[in-house]
Amino acid sequence: MGEDPDLVTVEVVGVRQHLSADEIVVLLLDADAELLVPILIGPAEASAIASAQAGIVPPRPMTHDLLRDVIVAAGEMLDHVEITRLDEGVFYADLVLGRARRVDSRASDAIALALRFGVPVLCSAEVVAVAGIEVHTTTSEQDLERFRDFLDHVTPEDFETGAEPEEP
């Protein structure tokens, strides 16, 4: 993977459901710029991302597990994923396979696959600048800790019911 100055590595902080708005977002953190990029996603993608982060292996492959298995069976590997642009509120991404082959993807699917392969998620610096929300250093550690705690206790079923995970 070559170094592209227009791309930054982001951390997948996790998914969060806002019950009042009935929206689910995946949060990407550009730690260097102290910006959080929220991407609105569906419940199936939220479940896929949360499951991968929690290390949950389903008894039978779910869609993203199946795609990972197909990529490997075809003799390919996922090198990294790139969130390439934001157009009218829609995030676009590419799966970057071996030999730099690119496949167009929804951002949520790209993130779910990156987590399954354990590869970096890169984001266009322009997307981070446009969509990023400042992380205040006084609360950023607390917020990140709450998101990590949420991930420790969330199950895929929580996204089906709309319920918050039980407090420990």
Buried (B, 14 or more C-beta within 10 A) or exposed (E): EEEEEEBBBBBBBBBBBEEEEEEBBBBBBBBEBBBBBBBBBEBBBBBBBBBBBBEEEEEEEBEBBEBBEEBEEEEBEBBBBBBBBBEEEEBBBBBBBEEEEEBEBBBBBBBBBBBBBEBBBBBBBEBBEEBBEEBEEEEBEEBBEEBEBBBEEBBBEBBEEEEEBEEE
